[in-house]
Amino acid sequence: MAALREIAYYKDRAREDSRRVMAYRKAADVIEALDEQSRDRHGRAGSWQSLPGIGPKTAKVIAQALAGQVPDTLLELRGAAEDLGGGDVRAALRGDLHCHSDWSDGSAPIEEMMTTAAALGHEYCALTDHSPRLTIANGLSAERLRRQLDVIDELREKVRPLRILTGIEVDILEDGTLDQDPELLERLDIVVASVHSKLAMDEPSMTRRMVRAVADARVNVLGHCTGRLVTGNRGLRPESTFDAEKVFTACRDNDTAVEINSRPERRDPPTRLLALALEIGCDFAIDTDAHAPGQLDFLGYGAQRALDAGVPVDRIVNSWAADKLVAWAHG
């Protein structure tokens, strides 16, 4: 049901509690699963709350929407939505190279993530669910990733003109190797490589680990390089320590973009490291790392950081046309 999903979108965008947001998405699933006769019966009886997963708030939205009204909750959320920033840099971005679906630790199906990206005006969006080592995030085995690629192929026509880019957020293992079948990585349009384990590794070891990963020809983007958390309900986490000059020089020399992660709780890389990567001559990818549809609009946050840092638009790889981007990724 469109009104419920739009409410979930705005609540995700506003960074409300994800469990409460899911109530609206689950209610939409329940209503969409009903046949027309059942909807009419519940509508006449006003018995929406008798359905599992429908509470007073979602029932009110359903009743108002089916009566042809814009639900009060949706009107309030639309009116409260703020510009997330980014100015000309945000306007130049053509897509997003880092987002997750419910195949790993995201909250929405691939189709909903991609239709939302299309509605935001994206020309392309890369689906980058986690790799198998990250079991806490339901990372994709090689077999599951192959199945996901088949699902994406089936969705392509449905979401056009948006171009779905196949991808992964692959874990950088402790020795700097990548947590996925090399043959599969070759097949993907975009590979984001990130450190998710042993974040407190000593500086020389972390530097070797990251340099080896970004020098791998299959890696296109170094994700959230310090791994820090600066706010939010996940708690705080300090930066990983590494020789940033060596890592960013390796990114530059190996055509690996440094991610400007747009999640407000990350703000990664920190401002001083963003300035260093710019000075060294790196390219950048401004990504949302979205785990829900409304978070796909977080690009504004990252774009504002790039704007403040003076990052030239032509050095932001997701400002490029899709064909140029994919050719660069496989160059």
Disulfide bonds with the S-S distance in Angstrom:
none
